[in-house]
Structure formats: C-alpha cells, structure tokens
Amino acid sequence: MLRALFLAASLALVAAPGIALDRGAVETQFRTWLQETVWPRARAAGVSRATFDSAFAGVSLNWDLPDLVPPGAAPRTPKKQRQAEFGAPAKYFSRGAVEGATAVGKRMAERHAATLRAAERKWGVPGHIVLAIWGRESGYGRVEIPHDVFEVLGTKGFMSTRAAYFTKELVAALRIAEAGHAPDRAMKSSWAGALGQPQFMPSSFLAFAADGDGDGRADIWRSEADTIASIANYLARHGWVTGRDWGFEVRVPAQVSCTLEGPDQGRPIAQWARMGIERVSGRPFPDHERQGTGYLLMPAGRHGPAFIVTPNFYVLKDYNMSDLYALFVGHVGDRIAYGMGDFTAGWDDVGRLYRSDIAAMQRALVARGHDVGGVDGLPGFKTRRAIGRWQEAAGRAATCFPRADMAKRLAR
C-alpha cells in the first residue's frame, strides 16, 4: 500500500504541468520496475538472481537516449529531422563510406578467404555479401560500441515509445549473460541495444548466432569467424536464395511508370526486359535470372538510380528495414567481389526535406485515398508510388519522390 502511494505521488510529480521532472523519483520507479516486472520474467526464463544483480549493479537510466517518455509524461513532440534515408538518399552513399567499406572489405576477403568459403558452403550466402554487412554494421569490428546493454535496454524498456519490445530484448540480454556467451565486460551495445560485430539485437543473437571457429561458442564480440558465420546464418534463415544475385542497376524508359515499384508488384525479370528495362551495363540479364521474380526499386524515384532486385534484396532488408541499407550492402558487396564502380545514374538534388514535411505530404495523400504505408515521415516504396499515382492522376509526369514544392499542391 505504501509503495503504491509512493509511486502515485511520483507519477503526479512527473506529470504535473509546470513542475520540473524529478529524475530521482523516476530512478526510484525504475528500480522498482526492475524488481517487480523484469526480475519475474527473467527468473521464468532461467536467469539466476546472481546474474540479474550483476547486470544491473551500478546501472541507472540513460536520459540521453532518443524516444524516451518518462512515466506519466506526455510523449515529446518530435523535433524536425533531416536524415539520409529521408530527404537526401545520396548522402547514404558518401564516397568515404562506400570506398572505406570496399577497401577494408577486400583485405578481409583475403584474410578470411577460407572461413568465407566454408560459410558459403554451409549457408549458401556469398562471402562478399557477408563482408558488406559486417563492414556496414561495425566497420569490420573496428567501430567502438560504447554503451552498457543493460543500461540501454533497461532505460528503453522502462520508458520508451517501444517499451514492450525493449523489455523483451532486455530479458534476452539477461539470458545471454546467464549462459556465459559474452566474454567478461563485453556486453556493450549500440544506443538501440544491438550487440557485437554483427550488431545483433539480443533476441537475434539467441536465434542466429553461430560458431564459425569450432570452439563450441558463438562469440560475436571477439571472433571474426563467429561473426562471419552468424551473419551468414541470419541471412540463410531469413530466406536467402542460393545462386541468385541481389539485383541489377537498370534504365527504366519513360513509358514504364515508377508506380510499378514495390515488393508486392513482382514479375519475371524477362517480363521487365520485354517492357524495355535494361541493365546499365548493356549486358542481358543472366539466363538463370530471367524466369525468376524481380521487383522494380527506385529509392529516389526518377531522381536517382533504378534497379531490378530479386527476393535476396528483401532478405538484406530484413537485417535493417531500409531500402538504402540493403542497396548499400549489395553495392559494396559487388565492389568487393567484382571491382564494380559507382552507380551509372547519379542522385539528383531533391532539396532539404524534413521528416515532418514528408509526414504532412503523407497525410494529404491519405486524405486523397492513397496507401502510403503509414504516416511516419519516411519515403518508403508505398509513399513513393502514392506520390507517382497522385502526379499521374493530375496529368503530370510521375517522379515518385517527395520534393519541397509538392507540399503546397498537396495541401490544396
């Protein structure tokens, strides 16, 4: 009863308008939440009290993490954002990022040639694709991973906009600690709670981490062989199709609408070719690919390169739910394996768009009956093609990408 009254008073203090947030009171609630909510779930999952206490010794809330909503407080209004995935796709493919990942990847391909071949034989995933993911996630293990995973997941599980998800991941992290998978003091994570060189969330570690060096452990913190094996296993278990490529850069003629983009509008690659889509290299699509399903991908609409991708592209996207992430991995992998250069088509300047600007366009499109895939400020494929369909319905040429000058027209 006394505890309930204390928590109620703390909530009132946090939520009361015009009163400053009492972080000490919230920290006390956090410790209570750990004991009354997390500990029973961890114990049921086989975590010992000693492991639990060790994990949270000295841990406090990290108030610098994004998307936090303290108990009883109203969600914060998101600040305007301008990020590579949103307004300027070209920035995702900066020369330094692409060439750095490629150069180190080529050295890693030589150093780990036998391990990569063994992983490909076992899981069917090409070594250069594994390398590209490894490079993107942790710079081949060279990027510092600074955060305590229990601090990150504890904070996010207690007071984030996705609290239930992060609480589940927190219990998974405790299971990893209980089983002794991680070396001492190695449970470091990203700001989102991702672990080790492959940057696996704890639940992904439990499901997909693999032993690549034969020592009976899956050490994604120190073992490069285990890192390679774990990434390959993850992709294979998510449906990688052995023998197929991830995709091809193409030219899309004007008579082929950019509104045909998307993983729900696949057709045989031979059919795309009959529509006039051709590889930028001038070579025909490989014979073994022509009858397989392909999908049109135009991540910047008519303002950037276009691709016919295979189901393997969407396996790459399972690793990180971003078209640009999957495209970066496929592109760097090709550069590592085949010495390919930049995309043939360039990225146009699409102007400076904030996420809030795109969300406003999405709301206007929804009001007109279009499916944008959710009003989230992200120009995903459904938003891109909704823009194209709106443009075509208005008698304009479809470009399938948001631009600042569209906002006023959509608001009419």
Phi, psi and omega in degrees: 000314179297320179298318180297319179295322180295315180296320179297318179295321179296317179298318180298321180295320180293319190271341187299130181294140176082359179253132182296147179297128177268094184295329178298319178295321179292321177300320178296318176298322179300314180296323178294318178300318178302316184285321189265338181248309186283315183301314178301322179291320179294316179300318179295336179270005176095013180274133180280160178296324180297318178295317180298312182295321179295321182298323186256008177295120179078002181277135174227173180294141176259101186282355181270353181288152181282162171062039179266140176229096180303152182307130177083352181269151175286145176304141179289147173285123183300139174286157176298139183233150173221106186232161184302317182293343188263288190262340186221082183304329183301328183295334179294335183250042178302148183301319181298317181294315183291311184289326177295314179296326180289312184298312179291324178299322178294321178293320178294327178297322178286316184295324186246030185303314183293318179295319179295320178296318180296320179294321179293321178297320184282318188247349176080012181257127182300143182299325183291334176288317177301315181298318182296321177293314179303316179295319181291323186283318186217019181058040183059040177083006184267344182279132179292135177250104200268341195264152171282123186297328181285329174292314181295305184289328175296314179298312184288326177292328182278320187209060173234171180289348177233052188300318183298317179299312184287333174294318177300317180292327177298316178296322177297319178297321177295324176296321177298315179296318180298320182282350178074026181293321186271142173295164183305136176059026182255003182280063177260150185217173170284178177297343179261357178098013180277142191249146165068187184293327175277353182056055176276136164294153184307320179295326177291322175302311182298329184271328194232349180299139187226154179269110181261345182251003173076018180266006177086004180232158174246088185261091181278003179269316186244336186266117177290326178295319178292325177298313179300312182297320183293318178296316179298317179297318179302311182293319179297317181289341176266006170107019179304131181265110181298135177094348177258150176282179173268331181164177185220137172288138186223166169256130180252113181295159185301330184283350176263116186288139175292348178287356176277001180292152169129151180288353177260010180230039181287156175204164179304140181301326177300326178290319174302320180296321179294336177281355177106000178282130182224155178292144181293337180288344184087347178280151177290160172298142179304143182305319184288348178264340192297324180269354177281159180287137174231160183228142176281130177234122178227081190295343173237025183060222179280005183260015181195186181296155180238157186215150161256119183247160181255176176304335180295332176300319182283340169292317176300322180292334175298333180289327179204118191285066179216129175302319184291325176299308182298322179293319178300313181298312179299318182293312179295321177301317178297322179293322178294313188279322191240359180069025181292155180260204181294164172302147180292315178278144177269175178258122178288158172283113182262009179084170182267104180250132173272159177300324179294328177295316180293321178299321178296319177296319179299317179298320179294322179291319178299320179297336177268005176093011181270149175267112181256002179079016181111139180274090184232002181077010181250127181277068177287180187298325180291322176293317181300313183283335173296320175299315179298319179293322175297318179296315181296320179296334179269004178082016179256159175291133182283131174247338172060042173200141182290140173225156185301326184286353179280333189302315182292321180294322180290333182283347182290000000 
